[in-house]
């Protein structure tokens, strides 16, 4: 793994990590797509719906974190 410069800005760090992590997600989705081969795998419409509902739910959850930061805990 590449050594990170100590003077890396928060923007540079975000871009570096977001790029790596996004590419990993895209790679894994491509690999999931290999399961679509009906000559090798057997699956139902319900299976497909279950898989993509879970993926879409998680994408919405993560996207929300970017728009609505964590709520602060109540303090007196």
PDB file with one MODEL, atoms N, CA, C and O in Angstrom:
MODEL        1
ATOM      1  N   UNK A   1       0.835  -1.185   0.000  1.00  0.00           N
ATOM      2  CA  UNK A   1       0.000   0.000   0.000  1.00  0.00           C
ATOM      3  C   UNK A   1       0.880   1.250   0.000  1.00  0.00           C
ATOM      4  O   UNK A   1       1.970   1.266   0.573  1.00  0.00           O
ATOM      5  N   UNK A   2       0.383   2.281  -0.650  1.00  0.00           N
ATOM      6  CA  UNK A   2       1.122   3.531  -0.760  1.00  0.00           C
ATOM      7  C   UNK A   2       1.263   4.224   0.581  1.00  0.00           C
ATOM      8  O   UNK A   2       0.333   4.243   1.387  1.00  0.00           O
ATOM      9  N   UNK A   3       2.420   4.786   0.805  1.00  0.00           N
ATOM     10  CA  UNK A   3       2.624   5.565   2.023  1.00  0.00           C
ATOM     11  C   UNK A   3       1.997   6.948   1.845  1.00  0.00           C
ATOM     12  O   UNK A   3       2.190   7.590   0.813  1.00  0.00           O
ATOM     13  N   UNK A   4       1.272   7.390   2.817  1.00  0.00           N
ATOM     14  CA  UNK A   4       0.559   8.669   2.739  1.00  0.00           C
ATOM     15  C   UNK A   4       1.455   9.785   3.260  1.00  0.00           C
ATOM     16  O   UNK A   4       2.112   9.651   4.292  1.00  0.00           O
ATOM     17  N   UNK A   5       1.463  10.881   2.524  1.00  0.00           N
ATOM     18  CA  UNK A   5       2.226  12.038   2.971  1.00  0.00           C
ATOM     19  C   UNK A   5       1.582  12.639   4.213  1.00  0.00           C
ATOM     20  O   UNK A   5       0.358  12.687   4.331  1.00  0.00           O
ATOM     21  N   UNK A   6       2.414  13.093   5.130  1.00  0.00           N
ATOM     22  CA  UNK A   6       1.900  13.680   6.367  1.00  0.00           C
ATOM     23  C   UNK A   6       1.192  15.002   6.122  1.00  0.00           C
ATOM     24  O   UNK A   6       0.333  15.400   6.908  1.00  0.00           O
ATOM     25  N   UNK A   7       1.543  15.687   5.040  1.00  0.00           N
ATOM     26  CA  UNK A   7       0.936  16.991   4.778  1.00  0.00           C
ATOM     27  C   UNK A   7      -0.272  16.885   3.845  1.00  0.00           C
ATOM     28  O   UNK A   7      -0.666  17.875   3.227  1.00  0.00           O
ATOM     29  N   UNK A   8      -0.849  15.717   3.743  1.00  0.00           N
ATOM     30  CA  UNK A   8      -2.046  15.508   2.918  1.00  0.00           C
ATOM     31  C   UNK A   8      -3.215  16.291   3.520  1.00  0.00           C
ATOM     32  O   UNK A   8      -3.463  16.206   4.723  1.00  0.00           O
ATOM     33  N   UNK A   9      -3.927  17.047   2.696  1.00  0.00           N
ATOM     34  CA  UNK A   9      -5.072  17.811   3.190  1.00  0.00           C
ATOM     35  C   UNK A   9      -6.262  16.879   3.387  1.00  0.00           C
ATOM     36  O   UNK A   9      -6.273  15.755   2.886  1.00  0.00           O
ATOM     37  N   UNK A  10      -7.258  17.356   4.119  1.00  0.00           N
ATOM     38  CA  UNK A  10      -8.453  16.541   4.329  1.00  0.00           C
ATOM     39  C   UNK A  10      -9.168  16.281   3.012  1.00  0.00           C
ATOM     40  O   UNK A  10      -9.757  15.216   2.824  1.00  0.00           O
ATOM     41  N   UNK A  11      -9.121  17.252   2.095  1.00  0.00           N
ATOM     42  CA  UNK A  11      -9.717  17.083   0.760  1.00  0.00           C
ATOM     43  C   UNK A  11      -8.979  16.004  -0.026  1.00  0.00           C
ATOM     44  O   UNK A  11      -9.604  15.137  -0.637  1.00  0.00           O
ATOM     45  N   UNK A  12      -7.654  16.061  -0.007  1.00  0.00           N
ATOM     46  CA  UNK A  12      -6.854  15.053  -0.703  1.00  0.00           C
ATOM     47  C   UNK A  12      -7.084  13.661  -0.123  1.00  0.00           C
ATOM     48  O   UNK A  12      -7.188  12.677  -0.856  1.00  0.00           O
ATOM     49  N   UNK A  13      -7.162  13.595   1.199  1.00  0.00           N
ATOM     50  CA  UNK A  13      -7.405  12.306   1.868  1.00  0.00           C
ATOM     51  C   UNK A  13      -8.774  11.759   1.479  1.00  0.00           C
ATOM     52  O   UNK A  13      -8.916  10.571   1.190  1.00  0.00           O
ATOM     53  N   UNK A  14      -9.789  12.640   1.474  1.00  0.00           N
ATOM     54  CA  UNK A  14     -11.131  12.214   1.068  1.00  0.00           C
ATOM     55  C   UNK A  14     -11.113  11.668  -0.353  1.00  0.00           C
ATOM     56  O   UNK A  14     -11.630  10.582  -0.613  1.00  0.00           O
ATOM     57  N   UNK A  15     -10.512  12.428  -1.278  1.00  0.00           N
ATOM     58  CA  UNK A  15     -10.485  12.006  -2.677  1.00  0.00           C
ATOM     59  C   UNK A  15      -9.774  10.668  -2.845  1.00  0.00           C
ATOM     60  O   UNK A  15     -10.230   9.809  -3.599  1.00  0.00           O
ATOM     61  N   UNK A  16      -8.658  10.491  -2.142  1.00  0.00           N
ATOM     62  CA  UNK A  16      -7.895   9.245  -2.245  1.00  0.00           C
ATOM     63  C   UNK A  16      -8.711   8.060  -1.714  1.00  0.00           C
ATOM     64  O   UNK A  16      -8.845   7.037  -2.386  1.00  0.00           O
ATOM     65  N   UNK A  17      -9.246   8.211  -0.514  1.00  0.00           N
ATOM     66  CA  UNK A  17      -9.998   7.111   0.088  1.00  0.00           C
ATOM     67  C   UNK A  17     -11.326   6.850  -0.615  1.00  0.00           C
ATOM     68  O   UNK A  17     -11.701   5.696  -0.823  1.00  0.00           O
ATOM     69  N   UNK A  18     -12.039   7.917  -0.982  1.00  0.00           N
ATOM     70  CA  UNK A  18     -13.325   7.742  -1.665  1.00  0.00           C
ATOM     71  C   UNK A  18     -13.135   7.052  -3.009  1.00  0.00           C
ATOM     72  O   UNK A  18     -13.951   6.218  -3.401  1.00  0.00           O
ATOM     73  N   UNK A  19     -12.067   7.393  -3.712  1.00  0.00           N
ATOM     74  CA  UNK A  19     -11.785   6.751  -4.996  1.00  0.00           C
ATOM     75  C   UNK A  19     -11.504   5.263  -4.806  1.00  0.00           C
ATOM     76  O   UNK A  19     -12.074   4.424  -5.504  1.00  0.00           O
ATOM     77  N   UNK A  20     -10.628   4.942  -3.865  1.00  0.00           N
ATOM     78  CA  UNK A  20     -10.306   3.531  -3.602  1.00  0.00           C
ATOM     79  C   UNK A  20     -11.550   2.738  -3.201  1.00  0.00           C
ATOM     80  O   UNK A  20     -11.798   1.649  -3.719  1.00  0.00           O
ATOM     81  N   UNK A  21     -12.312   3.287  -2.289  1.00  0.00           N
ATOM     82  CA  UNK A  21     -13.476   2.568  -1.759  1.00  0.00           C
ATOM     83  C   UNK A  21     -14.587   2.454  -2.788  1.00  0.00           C
ATOM     84  O   UNK A  21     -15.252   1.421  -2.860  1.00  0.00           O
ATOM     85  N   UNK A  22     -14.802   3.495  -3.586  1.00  0.00           N
ATOM     86  CA  UNK A  22     -15.818   3.440  -4.641  1.00  0.00           C
ATOM     87  C   UNK A  22     -15.439   2.406  -5.689  1.00  0.00           C
ATOM     88  O   UNK A  22     -16.284   1.631  -6.136  1.00  0.00           O
ATOM     89  N   UNK A  23     -14.175   2.392  -6.079  1.00  0.00           N
ATOM     90  CA  UNK A  23     -13.733   1.395  -7.055  1.00  0.00           C
ATOM     91  C   UNK A  23     -13.891  -0.024  -6.527  1.00  0.00           C
ATOM     92  O   UNK A  23     -14.206  -0.937  -7.290  1.00  0.00           O
ATOM     93  N   UNK A  24     -13.675  -0.217  -5.233  1.00  0.00           N
ATOM     94  CA  UNK A  24     -13.860  -1.548  -4.635  1.00  0.00           C
ATOM     95  C   UNK A  24     -15.334  -1.963  -4.672  1.00  0.00           C
ATOM     96  O   UNK A  24     -15.643  -3.116  -4.974  1.00  0.00           O
ATOM     97  N   UNK A  25     -16.235  -1.042  -4.371  1.00  0.00           N
ATOM     98  CA  UNK A  25     -17.672  -1.335  -4.438  1.00  0.00           C
ATOM     99  C   UNK A  25     -18.071  -1.691  -5.864  1.00  0.00           C
ATOM    100  O   UNK A  25     -18.788  -2.667  -6.086  1.00  0.00           O
ATOM    101  N   UNK A  26     -17.609  -0.904  -6.828  1.00  0.00           N
ATOM    102  CA  UNK A  26     -17.939  -1.167  -8.231  1.00  0.00           C
ATOM    103  C   UNK A  26     -17.398  -2.513  -8.686  1.00  0.00           C
ATOM    104  O   UNK A  26     -18.063  -3.233  -9.431  1.00  0.00           O
ATOM    105  N   UNK A  27     -16.204  -2.853  -8.246  1.00  0.00           N
ATOM    106  CA  UNK A  27     -15.608  -4.155  -8.576  1.00  0.00           C
ATOM    107  C   UNK A  27     -16.467  -5.288  -8.015  1.00  0.00           C
ATOM    108  O   UNK A  27     -16.727  -6.272  -8.707  1.00  0.00           O
ATOM    109  N   UNK A  28     -16.900  -5.151  -6.778  1.00  0.00           N
ATOM    110  CA  UNK A  28     -17.715  -6.187  -6.136  1.00  0.00           C
ATOM    111  C   UNK A  28     -19.080  -6.309  -6.809  1.00  0.00           C
ATOM    112  O   UNK A  28     -19.603  -7.416  -6.936  1.00  0.00           O
ATOM    113  N   UNK A  29     -19.664  -5.193  -7.241  1.00  0.00           N
ATOM    114  CA  UNK A  29     -20.938  -5.250  -7.958  1.00  0.00           C
ATOM    115  C   UNK A  29     -20.775  -5.977  -9.291  1.00  0.00           C
ATOM    116  O   UNK A  29     -21.646  -6.746  -9.699  1.00  0.00           O
ATOM    117  N   UNK A  30     -19.660  -5.729  -9.959  1.00  0.00           N
ATOM    118  CA  UNK A  30     -19.388  -6.435 -11.213  1.00  0.00           C
ATOM    119  C   UNK A  30     -19.282  -7.937 -10.958  1.00  0.00           C
ATOM    120  O   UNK A  30     -19.799  -8.737 -11.737  1.00  0.00           O
ATOM    121  N   UNK A  31     -18.622  -8.315  -9.883  1.00  0.00           N
ATOM    122  CA  UNK A  31     -18.492  -9.726  -9.526  1.00  0.00           C
ATOM    123  C   UNK A  31     -19.858 -10.317  -9.194  1.00  0.00           C
ATOM    124  O   UNK A  31     -20.152 -11.449  -9.578  1.00  0.00           O
ATOM    125  N   UNK A  32     -20.697  -9.561  -8.483  1.00  0.00           N
ATOM    126  CA  UNK A  32     -22.059 -10.025  -8.201  1.00  0.00           C
ATOM    127  C   UNK A  32     -22.798 -10.283  -9.501  1.00  0.00           C
ATOM    128  O   UNK A  32     -23.566 -11.240  -9.603  1.00  0.00           O
ATOM    129  N   UNK A  33     -22.570  -9.437 -10.491  1.00  0.00           N
ATOM    130  CA  UNK A  33     -23.213  -9.603 -11.790  1.00  0.00           C
ATOM    131  C   UNK A  33     -22.898 -10.935 -12.447  1.00  0.00           C
ATOM    132  O   UNK A  33     -23.675 -11.420 -13.270  1.00  0.00           O
ATOM    133  N   UNK A  34     -21.772 -11.530 -12.096  1.00  0.00           N
ATOM    134  CA  UNK A  34     -21.441 -12.849 -12.639  1.00  0.00           C
ATOM    135  C   UNK A  34     -22.465 -13.906 -12.224  1.00  0.00           C
ATOM    136  O   UNK A  34     -22.614 -14.920 -12.906  1.00  0.00           O
ATOM    137  N   UNK A  35     -23.157 -13.684 -11.135  1.00  0.00           N
ATOM    138  CA  UNK A  35     -24.179 -14.632 -10.662  1.00  0.00           C
ATOM    139  C   UNK A  35     -25.418 -14.623 -11.554  1.00  0.00           C
ATOM    140  O   UNK A  35     -26.293 -15.471 -11.384  1.00  0.00           O
ATOM    141  N   UNK A  36     -25.514 -13.704 -12.481  1.00  0.00           N
ATOM    142  CA  UNK A  36     -26.674 -13.607 -13.368  1.00  0.00           C
ATOM    143  C   UNK A  36     -26.670 -14.685 -14.452  1.00  0.00           C
ATOM    144  O   UNK A  36     -27.664 -14.841 -15.161  1.00  0.00           O
ATOM    145  N   UNK A  37     -25.590 -15.420 -14.591  1.00  0.00           N
ATOM    146  CA  UNK A  37     -25.480 -16.448 -15.619  1.00  0.00           C
ATOM    147  C   UNK A  37     -26.373 -17.640 -15.268  1.00  0.00           C
ATOM    148  O   UNK A  37     -26.034 -18.441 -14.398  1.00  0.00           O
ATOM    149  N   UNK A  38     -27.511 -17.750 -15.948  1.00  0.00           N
ATOM    150  CA  UNK A  38     -28.483 -18.812 -15.650  1.00  0.00           C
ATOM    151  C   UNK A  38     -28.002 -20.207 -16.067  1.00  0.00           C
ATOM    152  O   UNK A  38     -28.584 -21.205 -15.643  1.00  0.00           O
ATOM    153  N   UNK A  39     -26.970 -20.291 -16.875  1.00  0.00           N
ATOM    154  CA  UNK A  39     -26.426 -21.602 -17.231  1.00  0.00           C
ATOM    155  C   UNK A  39     -25.621 -22.194 -16.082  1.00  0.00           C
ATOM    156  O   UNK A  39     -25.410 -23.406 -16.022  1.00  0.00           O
ATOM    157  N   UNK A  40     -25.174 -21.335 -15.171  1.00  0.00           N
ATOM    158  CA  UNK A  40     -24.366 -21.793 -14.044  1.00  0.00           C
ATOM    159  C   UNK A  40     -25.139 -21.739 -12.728  1.00  0.00           C
ATOM    160  O   UNK A  40     -24.914 -22.563 -11.842  1.00  0.00           O
ATOM    161  N   UNK A  41     -26.054 -20.769 -12.595  1.00  0.00           N
ATOM    162  CA  UNK A  41     -26.759 -20.535 -11.337  1.00  0.00           C
ATOM    163  C   UNK A  41     -28.264 -20.598 -11.539  1.00  0.00           C
ATOM    164  O   UNK A  41     -28.783 -20.297 -12.614  1.00  0.00           O
ATOM    165  N   UNK A  42     -28.949 -20.997 -10.475  1.00  0.00           N
ATOM    166  CA  UNK A  42     -30.408 -21.004 -10.478  1.00  0.00           C
ATOM    167  C   UNK A  42     -30.880 -20.035  -9.403  1.00  0.00           C
ATOM    168  O   UNK A  42     -30.444 -20.109  -8.255  1.00  0.00           O
ATOM    169  N   UNK A  43     -31.776 -19.125  -9.783  1.00  0.00           N
ATOM    170  CA  UNK A  43     -32.289 -18.145  -8.832  1.00  0.00           C
ATOM    171  C   UNK A  43     -33.687 -17.717  -9.257  1.00  0.00           C
ATOM    172  O   UNK A  43     -34.103 -17.925 -10.397  1.00  0.00           O
ATOM    173  N   UNK A  44     -34.402 -17.113  -8.307  1.00  0.00           N
ATOM    174  CA  UNK A  44     -35.777 -16.680  -8.563  1.00  0.00           C
ATOM    175  C   UNK A  44     -35.841 -15.154  -8.611  1.00  0.00           C
ATOM    176  O   UNK A  44     -34.891 -14.460  -8.251  1.00  0.00           O
ATOM    177  N   UNK A  45     -36.977 -14.661  -9.060  1.00  0.00           N
ATOM    178  CA  UNK A  45     -37.207 -13.212  -9.046  1.00  0.00           C
ATOM    179  C   UNK A  45     -37.162 -12.690  -7.610  1.00  0.00           C
ATOM    180  O   UNK A  45     -36.682 -11.584  -7.365  1.00  0.00           O
ATOM    181  N   UNK A  46     -37.661 -13.483  -6.662  1.00  0.00           N
ATOM    182  CA  UNK A  46     -37.611 -13.082  -5.249  1.00  0.00           C
ATOM    183  C   UNK A  46     -36.165 -12.937  -4.775  1.00  0.00           C
ATOM    184  O   UNK A  46     -35.847 -12.013  -4.026  1.00  0.00           O
ATOM    185  N   UNK A  47     -35.294 -13.841  -5.206  1.00  0.00           N
ATOM    186  CA  UNK A  47     -33.876 -13.746  -4.840  1.00  0.00           C
ATOM    187  C   UNK A  47     -33.286 -12.429  -5.343  1.00  0.00           C
ATOM    188  O   UNK A  47     -32.578 -11.733  -4.616  1.00  0.00           O
ATOM    189  N   UNK A  48     -33.589 -12.103  -6.593  1.00  0.00           N
ATOM    190  CA  UNK A  48     -33.076 -10.864  -7.193  1.00  0.00           C
ATOM    191  C   UNK A  48     -33.590  -9.658  -6.422  1.00  0.00           C
ATOM    192  O   UNK A  48     -32.827  -8.743  -6.112  1.00  0.00           O
ATOM    193  N   UNK A  49     -34.879  -9.655  -6.112  1.00  0.00           N
ATOM    194  CA  UNK A  49     -35.485  -8.541  -5.375  1.00  0.00           C
ATOM    195  C   UNK A  49     -34.857  -8.391  -3.995  1.00  0.00           C
ATOM    196  O   UNK A  49     -34.595  -7.273  -3.549  1.00  0.00           O
ATOM    197  N   UNK A  50     -34.614  -9.508  -3.318  1.00  0.00           N
ATOM    198  CA  UNK A  50     -34.002  -9.481  -1.989  1.00  0.00           C
ATOM    199  C   UNK A  50     -32.598  -8.888  -2.044  1.00  0.00           C
ATOM    200  O   UNK A  50     -32.239  -8.051  -1.216  1.00  0.00           O
ATOM    201  N   UNK A  51     -31.813  -9.321  -3.014  1.00  0.00           N
ATOM    202  CA  UNK A  51     -30.442  -8.835  -3.165  1.00  0.00           C
ATOM    203  C   UNK A  51     -30.423  -7.329  -3.413  1.00  0.00           C
ATOM    204  O   UNK A  51     -29.729  -6.585  -2.720  1.00  0.00           O
ATOM    205  N   UNK A  52     -31.195  -6.888  -4.413  1.00  0.00           N
ATOM    206  CA  UNK A  52     -31.123  -5.475  -4.784  1.00  0.00           C
ATOM    207  C   UNK A  52     -31.847  -4.559  -3.809  1.00  0.00           C
ATOM    208  O   UNK A  52     -31.522  -3.374  -3.728  1.00  0.00           O
ATOM    209  N   UNK A  53     -32.807  -5.070  -3.079  1.00  0.00           N
ATOM    210  CA  UNK A  53     -33.426  -4.271  -2.010  1.00  0.00           C
ATOM    211  C   UNK A  53     -32.402  -3.984  -0.921  1.00  0.00           C
ATOM    212  O   UNK A  53     -32.320  -2.865  -0.413  1.00  0.00           O
ATOM    213  N   UNK A  54     -31.622  -5.003  -0.567  1.00  0.00           N
ATOM    214  CA  UNK A  54     -30.588  -4.824   0.464  1.00  0.00           C
ATOM    215  C   UNK A  54     -29.530  -3.829   0.001  1.00  0.00           C
ATOM    216  O   UNK A  54     -29.103  -2.967   0.770  1.00  0.00           O
ATOM    217  N   UNK A  55     -29.111  -3.949  -1.247  1.00  0.00           N
ATOM    218  CA  UNK A  55     -28.097  -3.032  -1.787  1.00  0.00           C
ATOM    219  C   UNK A  55     -28.637  -1.610  -1.829  1.00  0.00           C
ATOM    220  O   UNK A  55     -27.957  -0.680  -1.394  1.00  0.00           O
ATOM    221  N   UNK A  56     -29.838  -1.427  -2.341  1.00  0.00           N
ATOM    222  CA  UNK A  56     -30.433  -0.092  -2.439  1.00  0.00           C
ATOM    223  C   UNK A  56     -30.658   0.531  -1.072  1.00  0.00           C
ATOM    224  O   UNK A  56     -30.464   1.734  -0.899  1.00  0.00           O
ATOM    225  N   UNK A  57     -31.068  -0.279  -0.096  1.00  0.00           N
ATOM    226  CA  UNK A  57     -31.283   0.215   1.271  1.00  0.00           C
ATOM    227  C   UNK A  57     -29.961   0.733   1.858  1.00  0.00           C
ATOM    228  O   UNK A  57     -29.923   1.791   2.485  1.00  0.00           O
ATOM    229  N   UNK A  58     -28.888  -0.023   1.645  1.00  0.00           N
ATOM    230  CA  UNK A  58     -27.589   0.388   2.181  1.00  0.00           C
ATOM    231  C   UNK A  58     -27.069   1.629   1.462  1.00  0.00           C
ATOM    232  O   UNK A  58     -26.482   2.502   2.101  1.00  0.00           O
ATOM    233  N   UNK A  59     -27.268   1.728   0.165  1.00  0.00           N
ATOM    234  CA  UNK A  59     -26.839   2.920  -0.587  1.00  0.00           C
ATOM    235  C   UNK A  59     -27.566   4.152  -0.052  1.00  0.00           C
ATOM    236  O   UNK A  59     -26.943   5.193   0.156  1.00  0.00           O
ATOM    237  N   UNK A  60     -28.871   4.047   0.171  1.00  0.00           N
ATOM    238  CA  UNK A  60     -29.635   5.181   0.713  1.00  0.00           C
ATOM    239  C   UNK A  60     -29.121   5.564   2.100  1.00  0.00           C
ATOM    240  O   UNK A  60     -28.991   6.748   2.413  1.00  0.00           O
ATOM    241  N   UNK A  61     -28.831   4.560   2.928  1.00  0.00           N
ATOM    242  CA  UNK A  61     -28.344   4.808   4.285  1.00  0.00           C
ATOM    243  C   UNK A  61     -27.004   5.560   4.252  1.00  0.00           C
ATOM    244  O   UNK A  61     -26.814   6.527   4.990  1.00  0.00           O
ATOM    245  N   UNK A  62     -26.105   5.123   3.415  1.00  0.00           N
ATOM    246  CA  UNK A  62     -24.797   5.759   3.324  1.00  0.00           C
ATOM    247  C   UNK A  62     -24.909   7.150   2.716  1.00  0.00           C
ATOM    248  O   UNK A  62     -24.261   8.083   3.190  1.00  0.00           O
ATOM    249  N   UNK A  63     -25.717   7.301   1.682  1.00  0.00           N
ATOM    250  CA  UNK A  63     -25.899   8.604   1.040  1.00  0.00           C
ATOM    251  C   UNK A  63     -26.442   9.623   2.036  1.00  0.00           C
ATOM    252  O   UNK A  63     -26.033  10.784   2.026  1.00  0.00           O
ATOM    253  N   UNK A  64     -27.351   9.195   2.886  1.00  0.00           N
ATOM    254  CA  UNK A  64     -27.937  10.065   3.903  1.00  0.00           C
ATOM    255  C   UNK A  64     -26.866  10.621   4.832  1.00  0.00           C
ATOM    256  O   UNK A  64     -26.958  11.768   5.269  1.00  0.00           O
ATOM    257  N   UNK A  65     -25.856   9.819   5.137  1.00  0.00           N
ATOM    258  CA  UNK A  65     -24.781  10.274   6.023  1.00  0.00           C
ATOM    259  C   UNK A  65     -24.052  11.485   5.455  1.00  0.00           C
ATOM    260  O   UNK A  65     -23.554  12.314   6.217  1.00  0.00           O
ATOM    261  N   UNK A  66     -23.980  11.599   4.144  1.00  0.00           N
ATOM    262  CA  UNK A  66     -23.303  12.730   3.524  1.00  0.00           C
ATOM    263  C   UNK A  66     -24.132  14.009   3.616  1.00  0.00           C
ATOM    264  O   UNK A  66     -23.576  15.106   3.664  1.00  0.00           O
ATOM    265  N   UNK A  67     -25.447  13.875   3.640  1.00  0.00           N
ATOM    266  CA  UNK A  67     -26.322  15.048   3.669  1.00  0.00           C
ATOM    267  C   UNK A  67     -26.769  15.448   5.066  1.00  0.00           C
ATOM    268  O   UNK A  67     -27.031  16.621   5.333  1.00  0.00           O
ATOM    269  N   UNK A  68     -26.855  14.458   5.961  1.00  0.00           N
ATOM    270  CA  UNK A  68     -27.326  14.722   7.319  1.00  0.00           C
ATOM    271  C   UNK A  68     -26.324  14.136   8.305  1.00  0.00           C
ATOM    272  O   UNK A  68     -26.393  12.954   8.642  1.00  0.00           O
ATOM    273  N   UNK A  69     -25.401  14.962   8.761  1.00  0.00           N
ATOM    274  CA  UNK A  69     -24.399  14.462   9.719  1.00  0.00           C
ATOM    275  C   UNK A  69     -25.061  13.921  10.979  1.00  0.00           C
ATOM    276  O   UNK A  69     -26.232  14.193  11.247  1.00  0.00           O
ATOM    277  N   UNK A  70     -24.309  13.165  11.735  1.00  0.00           N
ATOM    278  CA  UNK A  70     -24.826  12.575  12.976  1.00  0.00           C
ATOM    279  C   UNK A  70     -25.451  13.646  13.868  1.00  0.00           C
ATOM    280  O   UNK A  70     -24.952  14.764  13.986  1.00  0.00           O
ATOM    281  N   UNK A  71     -26.543  13.264  14.476  1.00  0.00           N
ATOM    282  CA  UNK A  71     -27.159  14.178  15.439  1.00  0.00           C
ATOM    283  C   UNK A  71     -26.335  14.158  16.712  1.00  0.00           C
ATOM    284  O   UNK A  71     -25.827  13.118  17.131  1.00  0.00           O
ATOM    285  N   UNK A  72     -26.216  15.328  17.317  1.00  0.00           N
ATOM    286  CA  UNK A  72     -25.497  15.392  18.569  1.00  0.00           C
ATOM    287  C   UNK A  72     -26.379  14.865  19.691  1.00  0.00           C
ATOM    288  O   UNK A  72     -27.600  15.015  19.659  1.00  0.00           O
ATOM    289  N   UNK A  73     -25.752  14.250  20.674  1.00  0.00           N
ATOM    290  CA  UNK A  73     -26.493  13.725  21.815  1.00  0.00           C
ATOM    291  C   UNK A  73     -26.996  14.883  22.671  1.00  0.00           C
ATOM    292  O   UNK A  73     -26.388  15.951  22.736  1.00  0.00           O
ATOM    293  N   UNK A  74     -28.109  14.637  23.312  1.00  0.00           N
ATOM    294  CA  UNK A  74     -28.708  15.622  24.202  1.00  0.00           C
ATOM    295  C   UNK A  74     -27.798  15.890  25.389  1.00  0.00           C
ATOM    296  O   UNK A  74     -27.243  14.962  25.977  1.00  0.00           O
ATOM    297  N   UNK A  75     -27.645  17.185  25.747  1.00  0.00           N
ATOM    298  CA  UNK A  75     -26.868  17.590  26.934  1.00  0.00           C
ATOM    299  C   UNK A  75     -27.628  18.698  27.645  1.00  0.00           C
ATOM    300  O   UNK A  75     -28.294  19.521  27.016  1.00  0.00           O
ATOM    301  N   UNK A  76     -27.520  18.702  28.934  1.00  0.00           N
ATOM    302  CA  UNK A  76     -28.087  19.803  29.745  1.00  0.00           C
ATOM    303  C   UNK A  76     -27.006  20.789  30.092  1.00  0.00           C
ATOM    304  O   UNK A  76     -27.271  21.785  30.766  1.00  0.00           O
TER     305      UNK A  76
ENDMDL
END
